[in-house]
Amino acid sequence: MRFGVYHEDGDQVEEEEYDDEAVDVIASRQHEYINHAVISVPTHRNPFDHDEAEETFFMGLCEVVI
């Protein structure tokens, strides 16, 4: 069972190609709305050590949500 977007250590992620001009336009438009210092973001790695732990978590989550 796999949820979320993450990659195991050693997995190679292909770089997506972006139009540099479009990226610059978007960044310039958003700049005025950034009112804080840079913050760290969570990694995209799987927080569960084993598939069984992940499955147990999501089964419990389904019980709470449903």
mmCIF file as Biopython writes it, N, C-alpha, C and O atoms, coordinates in Angstrom:
data_model
#
loop_
_atom_site.group_PDB
_atom_site.id
_atom_site.type_symbol
_atom_site.label_atom_id
_atom_site.label_alt_id
_atom_site.label_comp_id
_atom_site.label_asym_id
_atom_site.label_entity_id
_atom_site.label_seq_id
_atom_site.pdbx_PDB_ins_code
_atom_site.Cartn_x
_atom_site.Cartn_y
_atom_site.Cartn_z
_atom_site.occupancy
_atom_site.B_iso_or_equiv
_atom_site.auth_seq_id
_atom_site.auth_asym_id
_atom_site.pdbx_PDB_model_num
ATOM 1   N N  . MET A ? 1  ? 0.863   -1.177 0.000   1.0 0.0 1  A 1 
ATOM 2   C CA . MET A ? 1  ? 0.000   0.000  0.000   1.0 0.0 1  A 1 
ATOM 3   C C  . MET A ? 1  ? 0.901   1.229  0.000   1.0 0.0 1  A 1 
ATOM 4   O O  . MET A ? 1  ? 1.750   1.367  0.881   1.0 0.0 1  A 1 
ATOM 5   N N  . ARG A ? 2  ? 0.734   2.109  -0.955  1.0 0.0 2  A 1 
ATOM 6   C CA . ARG A ? 2  ? 1.557   3.316  -1.069  1.0 0.0 2  A 1 
ATOM 7   C C  . ARG A ? 2  ? 0.668   4.535  -1.223  1.0 0.0 2  A 1 
ATOM 8   O O  . ARG A ? 2  ? -0.200  4.574  -2.094  1.0 0.0 2  A 1 
ATOM 9   N N  . PHE A ? 3  ? 0.887   5.529  -0.375  1.0 0.0 3  A 1 
ATOM 10  C CA . PHE A ? 3  ? 0.141   6.776  -0.449  1.0 0.0 3  A 1 
ATOM 11  C C  . PHE A ? 3  ? 1.128   7.927  -0.537  1.0 0.0 3  A 1 
ATOM 12  O O  . PHE A ? 3  ? 2.269   7.811  -0.090  1.0 0.0 3  A 1 
ATOM 13  N N  . GLY A ? 4  ? 0.695   9.020  -1.105  1.0 0.0 4  A 1 
ATOM 14  C CA . GLY A ? 4  ? 1.522   10.221 -1.150  1.0 0.0 4  A 1 
ATOM 15  C C  . GLY A ? 4  ? 2.547   10.172 -2.258  1.0 0.0 4  A 1 
ATOM 16  O O  . GLY A ? 4  ? 2.621   9.212  -3.024  1.0 0.0 4  A 1 
ATOM 17  N N  . VAL A ? 5  ? 3.328   11.220 -2.327  1.0 0.0 5  A 1 
ATOM 18  C CA . VAL A ? 5  ? 4.374   11.315 -3.336  1.0 0.0 5  A 1 
ATOM 19  C C  . VAL A ? 5  ? 5.699   11.340 -2.607  1.0 0.0 5  A 1 
ATOM 20  O O  . VAL A ? 5  ? 6.028   12.316 -1.933  1.0 0.0 5  A 1 
ATOM 21  N N  . TYR A ? 6  ? 6.451   10.278 -2.739  1.0 0.0 6  A 1 
ATOM 22  C CA . TYR A ? 6  ? 7.765   10.218 -2.118  1.0 0.0 6  A 1 
ATOM 23  C C  . TYR A ? 6  ? 8.604   9.239  -2.907  1.0 0.0 6  A 1 
ATOM 24  O O  . TYR A ? 6  ? 8.096   8.476  -3.728  1.0 0.0 6  A 1 
ATOM 25  N N  . HIS A ? 7  ? 9.873   9.274  -2.648  1.0 0.0 7  A 1 
ATOM 26  C CA . HIS A ? 7  ? 10.787  8.387  -3.339  1.0 0.0 7  A 1 
ATOM 27  C C  . HIS A ? 7  ? 11.715  7.765  -2.304  1.0 0.0 7  A 1 
ATOM 28  O O  . HIS A ? 7  ? 12.212  8.453  -1.412  1.0 0.0 7  A 1 
ATOM 29  N N  . GLU A ? 8  ? 11.943  6.481  -2.425  1.0 0.0 8  A 1 
ATOM 30  C CA . GLU A ? 8  ? 12.878  5.804  -1.550  1.0 0.0 8  A 1 
ATOM 31  C C  . GLU A ? 8  ? 14.278  6.334  -1.849  1.0 0.0 8  A 1 
ATOM 32  O O  . GLU A ? 8  ? 14.548  6.804  -2.955  1.0 0.0 8  A 1 
ATOM 33  N N  . ASP A ? 9  ? 15.169  6.256  -0.853  1.0 0.0 9  A 1 
ATOM 34  C CA . ASP A ? 9  ? 16.549  6.659  -1.089  1.0 0.0 9  A 1 
ATOM 35  C C  . ASP A ? 9  ? 17.094  5.851  -2.258  1.0 0.0 9  A 1 
ATOM 36  O O  . ASP A ? 9  ? 16.864  4.645  -2.343  1.0 0.0 9  A 1 
ATOM 37  N N  . GLY A ? 10 ? 17.791  6.490  -3.127  1.0 0.0 10 A 1 
ATOM 38  C CA . GLY A ? 10 ? 18.370  5.809  -4.277  1.0 0.0 10 A 1 
ATOM 39  C C  . GLY A ? 10 ? 17.499  5.890  -5.517  1.0 0.0 10 A 1 
ATOM 40  O O  . GLY A ? 10 ? 17.988  5.666  -6.624  1.0 0.0 10 A 1 
ATOM 41  N N  . ASP A ? 11 ? 16.198  6.210  -5.357  1.0 0.0 11 A 1 
ATOM 42  C CA . ASP A ? 11 ? 15.338  6.372  -6.525  1.0 0.0 11 A 1 
ATOM 43  C C  . ASP A ? 11 ? 15.774  7.635  -7.258  1.0 0.0 11 A 1 
ATOM 44  O O  . ASP A ? 11 ? 16.074  8.655  -6.638  1.0 0.0 11 A 1 
ATOM 45  N N  . GLN A ? 12 ? 15.804  7.556  -8.549  1.0 0.0 12 A 1 
ATOM 46  C CA . GLN A ? 12 ? 16.161  8.724  -9.336  1.0 0.0 12 A 1 
ATOM 47  C C  . GLN A ? 12 ? 14.895  9.385  -9.835  1.0 0.0 12 A 1 
ATOM 48  O O  . GLN A ? 12 ? 14.036  8.733  -10.427 1.0 0.0 12 A 1 
ATOM 49  N N  . VAL A ? 13 ? 14.783  10.660 -9.598  1.0 0.0 13 A 1 
ATOM 50  C CA . VAL A ? 13 ? 13.620  11.429 -10.022 1.0 0.0 13 A 1 
ATOM 51  C C  . VAL A ? 13 ? 14.008  12.224 -11.253 1.0 0.0 13 A 1 
ATOM 52  O O  . VAL A ? 13 ? 14.997  12.957 -11.242 1.0 0.0 13 A 1 
ATOM 53  N N  . GLU A ? 14 ? 13.229  12.080 -12.311 1.0 0.0 14 A 1 
ATOM 54  C CA . GLU A ? 14 ? 13.513  12.839 -13.521 1.0 0.0 14 A 1 
ATOM 55  C C  . GLU A ? 14 ? 13.113  14.288 -13.318 1.0 0.0 14 A 1 
ATOM 56  O O  . GLU A ? 14 ? 12.056  14.586 -12.763 1.0 0.0 14 A 1 
ATOM 57  N N  . GLU A ? 15 ? 13.974  15.180 -13.773 1.0 0.0 15 A 1 
ATOM 58  C CA . GLU A ? 15 ? 13.679  16.606 -13.701 1.0 0.0 15 A 1 
ATOM 59  C C  . GLU A ? 15 ? 12.613  16.950 -14.728 1.0 0.0 15 A 1 
ATOM 60  O O  . GLU A ? 15 ? 12.703  16.527 -15.881 1.0 0.0 15 A 1 
ATOM 61  N N  . GLU A ? 16 ? 11.616  17.704 -14.327 1.0 0.0 16 A 1 
ATOM 62  C CA . GLU A ? 16 ? 10.610  18.165 -15.275 1.0 0.0 16 A 1 
ATOM 63  C C  . GLU A ? 16 ? 11.140  19.409 -15.976 1.0 0.0 16 A 1 
ATOM 64  O O  . GLU A ? 16 ? 11.870  20.202 -15.383 1.0 0.0 16 A 1 
ATOM 65  N N  . GLU A ? 17 ? 10.775  19.570 -17.216 1.0 0.0 17 A 1 
ATOM 66  C CA . GLU A ? 17 ? 11.205  20.738 -17.956 1.0 0.0 17 A 1 
ATOM 67  C C  . GLU A ? 17 ? 10.155  21.838 -17.812 1.0 0.0 17 A 1 
ATOM 68  O O  . GLU A ? 17 ? 8.956   21.602 -17.962 1.0 0.0 17 A 1 
ATOM 69  N N  . TYR A ? 18 ? 10.638  23.046 -17.517 1.0 0.0 18 A 1 
ATOM 70  C CA . TYR A ? 18 ? 9.752   24.192 -17.367 1.0 0.0 18 A 1 
ATOM 71  C C  . TYR A ? 18 ? 10.208  25.300 -18.305 1.0 0.0 18 A 1 
ATOM 72  O O  . TYR A ? 18 ? 11.391  25.422 -18.625 1.0 0.0 18 A 1 
ATOM 73  N N  . ASP A ? 19 ? 9.262   26.088 -18.728 1.0 0.0 19 A 1 
ATOM 74  C CA . ASP A ? 19 ? 9.569   27.266 -19.520 1.0 0.0 19 A 1 
ATOM 75  C C  . ASP A ? 19 ? 10.106  28.324 -18.559 1.0 0.0 19 A 1 
ATOM 76  O O  . ASP A ? 19 ? 9.363   28.833 -17.720 1.0 0.0 19 A 1 
ATOM 77  N N  . ASP A ? 20 ? 11.391  28.657 -18.676 1.0 0.0 20 A 1 
ATOM 78  C CA . ASP A ? 20 ? 12.021  29.591 -17.750 1.0 0.0 20 A 1 
ATOM 79  C C  . ASP A ? 20 ? 11.315  30.938 -17.707 1.0 0.0 20 A 1 
ATOM 80  O O  . ASP A ? 20 ? 11.209  31.542 -16.640 1.0 0.0 20 A 1 
ATOM 81  N N  . GLU A ? 21 ? 10.837  31.413 -18.832 1.0 0.0 21 A 1 
ATOM 82  C CA . GLU A ? 21 ? 10.155  32.702 -18.869 1.0 0.0 21 A 1 
ATOM 83  C C  . GLU A ? 21 ? 8.861   32.645 -18.052 1.0 0.0 21 A 1 
ATOM 84  O O  . GLU A ? 21 ? 8.552   33.579 -17.312 1.0 0.0 21 A 1 
ATOM 85  N N  . ALA A ? 22 ? 8.110   31.557 -18.184 1.0 0.0 22 A 1 
ATOM 86  C CA . ALA A ? 22 ? 6.861   31.412 -17.426 1.0 0.0 22 A 1 
ATOM 87  C C  . ALA A ? 22 ? 7.153   31.342 -15.932 1.0 0.0 22 A 1 
ATOM 88  O O  . ALA A ? 22 ? 6.420   31.918 -15.128 1.0 0.0 22 A 1 
ATOM 89  N N  . VAL A ? 23 ? 8.211   30.645 -15.562 1.0 0.0 23 A 1 
ATOM 90  C CA . VAL A ? 23 ? 8.586   30.540 -14.146 1.0 0.0 23 A 1 
ATOM 91  C C  . VAL A ? 23 ? 8.936   31.918 -13.597 1.0 0.0 23 A 1 
ATOM 92  O O  . VAL A ? 23 ? 8.525   32.267 -12.491 1.0 0.0 23 A 1 
ATOM 93  N N  . ASP A ? 24 ? 9.684   32.696 -14.355 1.0 0.0 24 A 1 
ATOM 94  C CA . ASP A ? 24 ? 10.057  34.043 -13.919 1.0 0.0 24 A 1 
ATOM 95  C C  . ASP A ? 24 ? 8.834   34.951 -13.766 1.0 0.0 24 A 1 
ATOM 96  O O  . ASP A ? 24 ? 8.759   35.731 -12.817 1.0 0.0 24 A 1 
ATOM 97  N N  . VAL A ? 25 ? 7.886   34.856 -14.683 1.0 0.0 25 A 1 
ATOM 98  C CA . VAL A ? 25 ? 6.664   35.674 -14.606 1.0 0.0 25 A 1 
ATOM 99  C C  . VAL A ? 25 ? 5.873   35.315 -13.356 1.0 0.0 25 A 1 
ATOM 100 O O  . VAL A ? 25 ? 5.431   36.198 -12.621 1.0 0.0 25 A 1 
ATOM 101 N N  . ILE A ? 26 ? 5.697   34.034 -13.117 1.0 0.0 26 A 1 
ATOM 102 C CA . ILE A ? 26 ? 4.943   33.591 -11.935 1.0 0.0 26 A 1 
ATOM 103 C C  . ILE A ? 26 ? 5.646   34.054 -10.662 1.0 0.0 26 A 1 
ATOM 104 O O  . ILE A ? 26 ? 4.998   34.571 -9.751  1.0 0.0 26 A 1 
ATOM 105 N N  . ALA A ? 27 ? 6.959   33.876 -10.589 1.0 0.0 27 A 1 
ATOM 106 C CA . ALA A ? 27 ? 7.722   34.279 -9.407  1.0 0.0 27 A 1 
ATOM 107 C C  . ALA A ? 27 ? 7.608   35.777 -9.162  1.0 0.0 27 A 1 
ATOM 108 O O  . ALA A ? 27 ? 7.446   36.204 -8.020  1.0 0.0 27 A 1 
ATOM 109 N N  . SER A ? 28 ? 7.689   36.579 -10.221 1.0 0.0 28 A 1 
ATOM 110 C CA . SER A ? 28 ? 7.610   38.032 -10.041 1.0 0.0 28 A 1 
ATOM 111 C C  . SER A ? 28 ? 6.225   38.461 -9.568  1.0 0.0 28 A 1 
ATOM 112 O O  . SER A ? 28 ? 6.103   39.418 -8.803  1.0 0.0 28 A 1 
ATOM 113 N N  . ARG A ? 29 ? 5.189   37.768 -10.012 1.0 0.0 29 A 1 
ATOM 114 C CA . ARG A ? 29 ? 3.826   38.119 -9.587  1.0 0.0 29 A 1 
ATOM 115 C C  . ARG A ? 29 ? 3.563   37.720 -8.136  1.0 0.0 29 A 1 
ATOM 116 O O  . ARG A ? 29 ? 2.765   38.362 -7.453  1.0 0.0 29 A 1 
ATOM 117 N N  . GLN A ? 30 ? 4.215   36.688 -7.671  1.0 0.0 30 A 1 
ATOM 118 C CA . GLN A ? 30 ? 3.998   36.221 -6.299  1.0 0.0 30 A 1 
ATOM 119 C C  . GLN A ? 30 ? 4.868   36.942 -5.283  1.0 0.0 30 A 1 
ATOM 120 O O  . GLN A ? 30 ? 4.565   36.927 -4.090  1.0 0.0 30 A 1 
ATOM 121 N N  . HIS A ? 31 ? 5.940   37.570 -5.736  1.0 0.0 31 A 1 
ATOM 122 C CA . HIS A ? 31 ? 6.913   38.177 -4.830  1.0 0.0 31 A 1 
ATOM 123 C C  . HIS A ? 31 ? 6.276   39.167 -3.847  1.0 0.0 31 A 1 
ATOM 124 O O  . HIS A ? 31 ? 6.657   39.196 -2.677  1.0 0.0 31 A 1 
ATOM 125 N N  . GLU A ? 32 ? 5.334   39.959 -4.295  1.0 0.0 32 A 1 
ATOM 126 C CA . GLU A ? 32 ? 4.727   40.966 -3.415  1.0 0.0 32 A 1 
ATOM 127 C C  . GLU A ? 32 ? 3.910   40.339 -2.277  1.0 0.0 32 A 1 
ATOM 128 O O  . GLU A ? 32 ? 3.635   41.009 -1.282  1.0 0.0 32 A 1 
ATOM 129 N N  . TYR A ? 33 ? 3.526   39.083 -2.407  1.0 0.0 33 A 1 
ATOM 130 C CA . TYR A ? 33 ? 2.706   38.420 -1.393  1.0 0.0 33 A 1 
ATOM 131 C C  . TYR A ? 33 ? 3.533   37.630 -0.379  1.0 0.0 33 A 1 
ATOM 132 O O  . TYR A ? 33 ? 2.975   37.054 0.556   1.0 0.0 33 A 1 
ATOM 133 N N  . ILE A ? 34 ? 4.830   37.599 -0.549  1.0 0.0 34 A 1 
ATOM 134 C CA . ILE A ? 34 ? 5.696   36.865 0.377   1.0 0.0 34 A 1 
ATOM 135 C C  . ILE A ? 34 ? 6.107   37.817 1.489   1.0 0.0 34 A 1 
ATOM 136 O O  . ILE A ? 34 ? 6.868   38.759 1.267   1.0 0.0 34 A 1 
ATOM 137 N N  . ASN A ? 35 ? 5.592   37.559 2.691   1.0 0.0 35 A 1 
ATOM 138 C CA . ASN A ? 35 ? 5.833   38.462 3.816   1.0 0.0 35 A 1 
ATOM 139 C C  . ASN A ? 35 ? 6.515   37.765 4.981   1.0 0.0 35 A 1 
ATOM 140 O O  . ASN A ? 35 ? 6.362   38.184 6.129   1.0 0.0 35 A 1 
ATOM 141 N N  . HIS A ? 36 ? 7.261   36.713 4.701   1.0 0.0 36 A 1 
ATOM 142 C CA . HIS A ? 36 ? 7.909   35.976 5.774   1.0 0.0 36 A 1 
ATOM 143 C C  . HIS A ? 36 ? 9.269   35.469 5.311   1.0 0.0 36 A 1 
ATOM 144 O O  . HIS A ? 36 ? 9.576   35.425 4.120   1.0 0.0 36 A 1 
ATOM 145 N N  . ALA A ? 37 ? 10.063  35.093 6.293   1.0 0.0 37 A 1 
ATOM 146 C CA . ALA A ? 37 ? 11.369  34.521 5.960   1.0 0.0 37 A 1 
ATOM 147 C C  . ALA A ? 37 ? 11.169  33.106 5.402   1.0 0.0 37 A 1 
ATOM 148 O O  . ALA A ? 37 ? 10.107  32.506 5.560   1.0 0.0 37 A 1 
ATOM 149 N N  . VAL A ? 38 ? 12.181  32.607 4.768   1.0 0.0 38 A 1 
ATOM 150 C CA . VAL A ? 38 ? 12.136  31.260 4.214   1.0 0.0 38 A 1 
ATOM 151 C C  . VAL A ? 38 ? 11.919  30.248 5.332   1.0 0.0 38 A 1 
ATOM 152 O O  . VAL A ? 38 ? 12.506  30.368 6.407   1.0 0.0 38 A 1 
ATOM 153 N N  . ILE A ? 39 ? 11.071  29.245 5.074   1.0 0.0 39 A 1 
ATOM 154 C CA . ILE A ? 39 ? 10.831  28.200 6.062   1.0 0.0 39 A 1 
ATOM 155 C C  . ILE A ? 39 ? 11.194  26.848 5.469   1.0 0.0 39 A 1 
ATOM 156 O O  . ILE A ? 39 ? 11.192  26.672 4.251   1.0 0.0 39 A 1 
ATOM 157 N N  . SER A ? 40 ? 11.505  25.902 6.332   1.0 0.0 40 A 1 
ATOM 158 C CA . SER A ? 40 ? 11.800  24.545 5.875   1.0 0.0 40 A 1 
ATOM 159 C C  . SER A ? 40 ? 10.495  23.830 5.576   1.0 0.0 40 A 1 
ATOM 160 O O  . SER A ? 40 ? 9.488   24.049 6.250   1.0 0.0 40 A 1 
ATOM 161 N N  . VAL A ? 41 ? 10.516  22.989 4.578   1.0 0.0 41 A 1 
ATOM 162 C CA . VAL A ? 41 ? 9.337   22.201 4.242   1.0 0.0 41 A 1 
ATOM 163 C C  . VAL A ? 41 ? 9.627   20.737 4.534   1.0 0.0 41 A 1 
ATOM 164 O O  . VAL A ? 41 ? 10.785  20.319 4.521   1.0 0.0 41 A 1 
ATOM 165 N N  . PRO A ? 42 ? 8.589   19.955 4.796   1.0 0.0 42 A 1 
ATOM 166 C CA . PRO A ? 42 ? 8.814   18.539 5.066   1.0 0.0 42 A 1 
ATOM 167 C C  . PRO A ? 42 ? 9.417   17.837 3.855   1.0 0.0 42 A 1 
ATOM 168 O O  . PRO A ? 42 ? 9.211   18.246 2.713   1.0 0.0 42 A 1 
ATOM 169 N N  . THR A ? 43 ? 10.156  16.789 4.126   1.0 0.0 43 A 1 
ATOM 170 C CA . THR A ? 43 ? 10.708  15.996 3.037   1.0 0.0 43 A 1 
ATOM 171 C C  . THR A ? 43 ? 9.592   15.181 2.397   1.0 0.0 43 A 1 
ATOM 172 O O  . THR A ? 43 ? 8.509   15.040 2.965   1.0 0.0 43 A 1 
ATOM 173 N N  . HIS A ? 44 ? 9.858   14.658 1.239   1.0 0.0 44 A 1 
ATOM 174 C CA . HIS A ? 44 ? 8.872   13.842 0.543   1.0 0.0 44 A 1 
ATOM 175 C C  . HIS A ? 44 ? 9.128   12.353 0.737   1.0 0.0 44 A 1 
ATOM 176 O O  . HIS A ? 44 ? 8.664   11.530 -0.053  1.0 0.0 44 A 1 
ATOM 177 N N  . ARG A ? 45 ? 9.856   12.012 1.776   1.0 0.0 45 A 1 
ATOM 178 C CA . ARG A ? 45 ? 10.125  10.597 2.013   1.0 0.0 45 A 1 
ATOM 179 C C  . ARG A ? 45 ? 8.980   9.977  2.804   1.0 0.0 45 A 1 
ATOM 180 O O  . ARG A ? 45 ? 8.245   10.674 3.503   1.0 0.0 45 A 1 
ATOM 181 N N  . ASN A ? 46 ? 8.842   8.700  2.688   1.0 0.0 46 A 1 
ATOM 182 C CA . ASN A ? 46 ? 7.792   7.978  3.394   1.0 0.0 46 A 1 
ATOM 183 C C  . ASN A ? 46 ? 8.117   7.976  4.886   1.0 0.0 46 A 1 
ATOM 184 O O  . ASN A ? 46 ? 9.191   7.512  5.271   1.0 0.0 46 A 1 
ATOM 185 N N  . PRO A ? 47 ? 7.227   8.479  5.733   1.0 0.0 47 A 1 
ATOM 186 C CA . PRO A ? 47 ? 7.515   8.526  7.168   1.0 0.0 47 A 1 
ATOM 187 C C  . PRO A ? 47 ? 7.394   7.163  7.859   1.0 0.0 47 A 1 
ATOM 188 O O  . PRO A ? 47 ? 7.778   7.029  9.021   1.0 0.0 47 A 1 
ATOM 189 N N  . PHE A ? 48 ? 6.879   6.174  7.176   1.0 0.0 48 A 1 
ATOM 190 C CA . PHE A ? 48 ? 6.690   4.858  7.772   1.0 0.0 48 A 1 
ATOM 191 C C  . PHE A ? 48 ? 7.885   3.962  7.472   1.0 0.0 48 A 1 
ATOM 192 O O  . PHE A ? 48 ? 8.394   3.936  6.351   1.0 0.0 48 A 1 
ATOM 193 N N  . ASP A ? 49 ? 8.329   3.222  8.500   1.0 0.0 49 A 1 
ATOM 194 C CA . ASP A ? 49 ? 9.466   2.319  8.341   1.0 0.0 49 A 1 
ATOM 195 C C  . ASP A ? 49 ? 9.097   1.060  7.559   1.0 0.0 49 A 1 
ATOM 196 O O  . ASP A ? 49 ? 9.927   0.491  6.851   1.0 0.0 49 A 1 
ATOM 197 N N  . HIS A ? 50 ? 7.851   0.637  7.696   1.0 0.0 50 A 1 
ATOM 198 C CA . HIS A ? 50 ? 7.413   -0.616 7.066   1.0 0.0 50 A 1 
ATOM 199 C C  . HIS A ? 50 ? 6.042   -0.413 6.426   1.0 0.0 50 A 1 
ATOM 200 O O  . HIS A ? 50 ? 5.263   0.439  6.856   1.0 0.0 50 A 1 
ATOM 201 N N  . ASP A ? 51 ? 5.760   -1.203 5.398   1.0 0.0 51 A 1 
ATOM 202 C CA . ASP A ? 51 ? 4.452   -1.130 4.737   1.0 0.0 51 A 1 
ATOM 203 C C  . ASP A ? 51 ? 3.321   -1.456 5.706   1.0 0.0 51 A 1 
ATOM 204 O O  . ASP A ? 51 ? 2.228   -0.899 5.604   1.0 0.0 51 A 1 
ATOM 205 N N  . GLU A ? 52 ? 3.588   -2.360 6.645   1.0 0.0 52 A 1 
ATOM 206 C CA . GLU A ? 52 ? 2.550   -2.741 7.608   1.0 0.0 52 A 1 
ATOM 207 C C  . GLU A ? 52 ? 2.164   -1.561 8.501   1.0 0.0 52 A 1 
ATOM 208 O O  . GLU A ? 52 ? 0.989   -1.382 8.823   1.0 0.0 52 A 1 
ATOM 209 N N  . ALA A ? 53 ? 3.143   -0.766 8.896   1.0 0.0 53 A 1 
ATOM 210 C CA . ALA A ? 53 ? 2.861   0.407  9.732   1.0 0.0 53 A 1 
ATOM 211 C C  . ALA A ? 53 ? 2.036   1.430  8.956   1.0 0.0 53 A 1 
ATOM 212 O O  . ALA A ? 53 ? 1.119   2.045  9.502   1.0 0.0 53 A 1 
ATOM 213 N N  . GLU A ? 54 ? 2.363   1.603  7.702   1.0 0.0 54 A 1 
ATOM 214 C CA . GLU A ? 54 ? 1.613   2.534  6.853   1.0 0.0 54 A 1 
ATOM 215 C C  . GLU A ? 54 ? 0.177   2.049  6.682   1.0 0.0 54 A 1 
ATOM 216 O O  . GLU A ? 54 ? -0.765  2.834  6.792   1.0 0.0 54 A 1 
ATOM 217 N N  . GLU A ? 55 ? 0.013   0.770  6.417   1.0 0.0 55 A 1 
ATOM 218 C CA . GLU A ? 55 ? -1.324  0.211  6.238   1.0 0.0 55 A 1 
ATOM 219 C C  . GLU A ? 55 ? -2.154  0.333  7.514   1.0 0.0 55 A 1 
ATOM 220 O O  . GLU A ? 55 ? -3.339  0.664  7.456   1.0 0.0 55 A 1 
ATOM 221 N N  . THR A ? 56 ? -1.534  0.066  8.666   1.0 0.0 56 A 1 
ATOM 222 C CA . THR A ? 56 ? -2.235  0.199  9.953   1.0 0.0 56 A 1 
ATOM 223 C C  . THR A ? 56 ? -2.685  1.639  10.181  1.0 0.0 56 A 1 
ATOM 224 O O  . THR A ? 56 ? -3.808  1.879  10.626  1.0 0.0 56 A 1 
ATOM 225 N N  . PHE A ? 57 ? -1.811  2.596  9.876   1.0 0.0 57 A 1 
ATOM 226 C CA . PHE A ? 57 ? -2.158  4.000  10.042  1.0 0.0 57 A 1 
ATOM 227 C C  . PHE A ? 57 ? -3.363  4.370  9.198   1.0 0.0 57 A 1 
ATOM 228 O O  . PHE A ? 57 ? -4.306  4.977  9.705   1.0 0.0 57 A 1 
ATOM 229 N N  . PHE A ? 58 ? -3.351  4.018  7.921   1.0 0.0 58 A 1 
ATOM 230 C CA . PHE A ? 58 ? -4.434  4.419  7.040   1.0 0.0 58 A 1 
ATOM 231 C C  . PHE A ? 58 ? -5.729  3.660  7.331   1.0 0.0 58 A 1 
ATOM 232 O O  . PHE A ? 58 ? -6.818  4.185  7.097   1.0 0.0 58 A 1 
ATOM 233 N N  . MET A ? 59 ? -5.621  2.455  7.828   1.0 0.0 59 A 1 
ATOM 234 C CA . MET A ? 59 ? -6.839  1.740  8.238   1.0 0.0 59 A 1 
ATOM 235 C C  . MET A ? 59 ? -7.464  2.457  9.432   1.0 0.0 59 A 1 
ATOM 236 O O  . MET A ? 59 ? -8.682  2.626  9.482   1.0 0.0 59 A 1 
ATOM 237 N N  . GLY A ? 60 ? -6.642  2.879  10.393  1.0 0.0 60 A 1 
ATOM 238 C CA . GLY A ? 60 ? -7.130  3.637  11.551  1.0 0.0 60 A 1 
ATOM 239 C C  . GLY A ? 60 ? -7.698  4.979  11.130  1.0 0.0 60 A 1 
ATOM 240 O O  . GLY A ? 60 ? -8.729  5.411  11.645  1.0 0.0 60 A 1 
ATOM 241 N N  . LEU A ? 61 ? -7.031  5.640  10.197  1.0 0.0 61 A 1 
ATOM 242 C CA . LEU A ? 61 ? -7.522  6.926  9.697   1.0 0.0 61 A 1 
ATOM 243 C C  . LEU A ? 61 ? -8.896  6.768  9.059   1.0 0.0 61 A 1 
ATOM 244 O O  . LEU A ? 61 ? -9.785  7.593  9.276   1.0 0.0 61 A 1 
ATOM 245 N N  . CYS A ? 62 ? -9.068  5.715  8.278   1.0 0.0 62 A 1 
ATOM 246 C CA . CYS A ? 62 ? -10.373 5.471  7.652   1.0 0.0 62 A 1 
ATOM 247 C C  . CYS A ? 62 ? -11.461 5.255  8.705   1.0 0.0 62 A 1 
ATOM 248 O O  . CYS A ? 62 ? -12.601 5.684  8.527   1.0 0.0 62 A 1 
ATOM 249 N N  . GLU A ? 63 ? -11.100 4.591  9.796   1.0 0.0 63 A 1 
ATOM 250 C CA . GLU A ? 63 ? -12.065 4.372  10.874  1.0 0.0 63 A 1 
ATOM 251 C C  . GLU A ? 63 ? -12.495 5.693  11.492  1.0 0.0 63 A 1 
ATOM 252 O O  . GLU A ? 63 ? -13.666 5.863  11.833  1.0 0.0 63 A 1 
ATOM 253 N N  . VAL A ? 64 ? -11.582 6.612  11.639  1.0 0.0 64 A 1 
ATOM 254 C CA . VAL A ? 64 ? -11.876 7.906  12.272  1.0 0.0 64 A 1 
ATOM 255 C C  . VAL A ? 64 ? -12.644 8.809  11.312  1.0 0.0 64 A 1 
ATOM 256 O O  . VAL A ? 64 ? -13.574 9.500  11.728  1.0 0.0 64 A 1 
ATOM 257 N N  . VAL A ? 65 ? -12.275 8.813  10.054  1.0 0.0 65 A 1 
ATOM 258 C CA . VAL A ? 65 ? -12.870 9.721  9.084   1.0 0.0 65 A 1 
ATOM 259 C C  . VAL A ? 65 ? -14.254 9.260  8.650   1.0 0.0 65 A 1 
ATOM 260 O O  . VAL A ? 65 ? -15.159 10.074 8.465   1.0 0.0 65 A 1 
ATOM 261 N N  . ILE A ? 66 ? -14.410 7.977  8.494   1.0 0.0 66 A 1 
ATOM 262 C CA . ILE A ? 66 ? -15.685 7.467  7.964   1.0 0.0 66 A 1 
ATOM 263 C C  . ILE A ? 66 ? -16.720 7.344  9.030   1.0 0.0 66 A 1 
ATOM 264 O O  . ILE A ? 66 ? -17.846 6.931  8.752   1.0 0.0 66 A 1 
#
